[in-house]
Each structure stands twice: as C-alpha cells, then as structure tokens.
Amino acid sequence: MAQATLDTPISNMTLSELKEFIKNIIREERWGECYLDDDGWLTFYDEESYAHYLAAQKEKLHSEIEACFLDEQGFRVYYSDYMPTDKKRQQLKQAKQEIDEGRGYTL
C-alpha cells in the first residue's frame, strides 16, 4: 500500500488501499480497548492488546485467564496451554514434510 496521509486524495487510492487505511485507523484507535462479554470474558478488539494483557498475567496459565480477542472475521480467539506430545510432534513434522513435497496428509 502506498503511504497514505491525511493530504492524500481518496481518488488516488484503490479500494483495497482505502479499506486497509481505514482498518489501520480503527486498529490504532481501539488499541488496548476491551469489554466484558455476556459470559464474563474480557474481550479485546485486537490480538496485540490481548497478548500484552496475557504477558502481564505472569502467575497464571493462559487457560486460567478468561480473556480473548476478536479476529478479523469477528471470531473469539484465545491462546492455549496445549503442549503436543512427542508422538503428535512427529505426526505434525511428517505432515509438514508431506505437504512441502506436494502430497496431502490426514492427521
């Protein structure tokens, strides 16, 4: 995207550039904002604010914190404490290798 400024005429921007420009403005304005949803979860508007909040909660696991963020499609997303077993790591490694080789893989 070309560097858009307040002096850039909208007519010089493509629709995708204008969309990205508006999304960036909204993201900057909402940074750090959150609300309590109907289930009592602290819901952030962006992942960066959510990650910053989790980093401040050093004494708790992610699964112990009732917080999430909204992705671009509006889905609630939260980090997990899940650590794959050695068997699952091997399966994932094999799947990645097969995908890189152009073959499909089913877990």
C-alpha positions as CSV (number, residue, x, y, z in Angstrom):
1,M,0.0,0.0,0.0
2,A,1.3,3.4,-0.8
3,Q,1.9,5.6,2.2
4,A,-1.5,7.4,2.7
5,T,-1.6,10.6,4.6
6,L,-4.3,13.0,5.5
7,D,-3.3,15.0,2.5
8,T,-3.7,12.1,0.1
9,P,-6.9,12.4,-2.0
10,I,-9.1,9.4,-1.7
11,S,-9.4,9.3,-5.5
12,N,-5.7,8.4,-5.7
13,M,-6.3,5.2,-3.6
14,T,-7.5,1.9,-4.7
15,L,-10.5,0.4,-2.9
16,S,-8.2,-2.1,-1.1
17,E,-5.8,0.7,-0.1
18,L,-8.7,2.7,1.3
19,K,-10.0,-0.3,3.2
20,E,-6.6,-1.0,4.7
21,F,-6.2,2.6,5.6
22,I,-9.5,2.7,7.5
23,K,-8.8,-0.6,9.2
24,N,-5.4,0.8,10.4
25,I,-7.1,3.9,11.8
26,I,-9.7,1.8,13.7
27,R,-7.0,-0.6,15.0
28,E,-4.9,2.4,16.3
29,E,-7.9,4.0,18.0
30,R,-9.1,0.8,19.6
31,W,-5.7,-0.5,20.8
32,G,-6.0,-1.6,24.3
33,E,-9.8,-1.4,24.4
34,C,-11.8,-4.3,25.7
35,Y,-15.1,-5.2,27.2
36,L,-16.8,-7.9,29.3
37,D,-18.9,-10.1,27.1
38,D,-22.1,-11.9,28.3
39,D,-20.1,-14.8,29.7
40,G,-17.9,-12.5,31.7
41,W,-14.8,-12.9,29.4
42,L,-12.6,-9.9,28.9
43,T,-12.7,-9.4,25.1
44,F,-10.1,-7.4,23.3
45,Y,-10.5,-5.9,19.9
46,D,-7.0,-6.9,18.7
47,E,-4.5,-9.6,19.3
48,E,-1.7,-7.3,20.2
49,S,-3.7,-5.9,23.2
50,Y,-4.7,-9.4,24.2
51,A,-1.1,-10.7,24.1
52,H,0.1,-7.6,26.1
53,Y,-2.6,-8.4,28.8
54,L,-1.6,-12.0,29.0
55,A,2.1,-11.1,29.3
56,A,1.2,-9.0,32.4
57,Q,-0.5,-12.1,34.0
58,K,2.7,-14.0,34.6
59,E,1.4,-16.0,37.6
60,K,-1.4,-17.6,35.5
61,L,-1.6,-20.0,32.6
62,H,-3.5,-18.8,29.5
63,S,-6.3,-21.2,30.2
64,E,-6.8,-19.8,33.6
65,I,-7.5,-16.3,32.3
66,E,-10.9,-15.7,30.9
67,A,-9.9,-13.3,28.1
68,C,-9.9,-13.5,24.3
69,F,-9.6,-11.3,21.3
70,L,-11.7,-10.9,18.1
71,D,-10.1,-11.8,14.9
72,E,-10.8,-10.1,11.6
73,Q,-13.9,-12.2,10.9
74,G,-15.3,-11.5,14.4
75,F,-14.5,-14.9,15.9
76,R,-13.4,-15.1,19.6
77,V,-9.8,-16.4,19.8
78,Y,-7.7,-17.3,22.8
79,Y,-4.3,-18.8,23.4
80,S,-3.9,-22.3,24.6
81,D,-1.6,-24.0,27.1
82,Y,-1.6,-27.2,25.0
83,M,1.8,-28.7,24.5
84,P,1.9,-31.5,21.9
85,T,3.2,-34.9,22.9
86,D,6.3,-36.4,21.2
87,K,4.0,-38.6,19.1
88,K,1.9,-35.6,18.0
89,R,5.1,-33.6,17.2
90,Q,6.3,-36.4,15.0
91,Q,2.9,-36.6,13.2
92,L,3.0,-32.8,12.6
93,K,6.5,-33.0,11.4
94,Q,5.6,-35.7,8.9
95,A,2.5,-33.9,7.8
96,K,4.5,-30.7,7.1
97,Q,7.1,-32.7,5.2
98,E,4.5,-34.4,3.0
99,I,2.7,-31.0,2.4
100,D,6.1,-29.5,1.4
101,E,6.6,-32.3,-1.0
102,G,3.2,-31.6,-2.6
103,R,1.4,-34.6,-1.1
104,G,-1.7,-34.4,1.1
105,Y,-1.7,-35.6,4.7
106,T,-4.5,-36.6,7.1
107,L,-3.9,-36.5,10.8
